[in-house]
Amino acid sequence: MSNYYVKTKRKWMSMLDKQIKASKDSMINRYGDKQGQEMLEEIRLKFEELLPGIPQLDPKASPIWTRQLVLTAIFLSVYKVTTEQYNMDKEGAWEICMITFGSFLKSMPKPVKWLALKGVFSQKRKTTLPMMMFYLKRG
């Protein structure tokens, strides 16, 4: 079976590039021009590496979950690059993930942003997010 994410790589790389563009100023202000640019490029390369390993779902049957898996891979790329290549502690890596997510949210139109936040902070997610944080802190 051919990998859906590899076949549609351009679409997902474009989504990542929008997040990188939205968070570029914050990263450069925080880490300087050279290191900020390097981190963003490493994140892009790591995402490209992780893309074929994303679990496959039927994209027509579950477009929201497909997009969620790609977003998760983006955050995993950020986390892996910051902890493995830049030796940040988990809290620092999580902060970079939040900078990336916050910058991405700012670039969204208001109705889309509302829906995204509604999904992140829904009742179901209120139990999921603390569990995710627990596992991230555990390592």
Secondary structure by P-SEA (a helix, b strand, c coil): cccccccaaaaaaaaaaaaaaaaaaaaaaaccaaaaaaaaaaaaaaaaaaccccccccccccaaaaaaaaaaaaaaaaaaaaaacccccaaaaaaaaaaaaaaaaaaccaaaaaaaaaaaacccaaaaaaaaaaaaaac
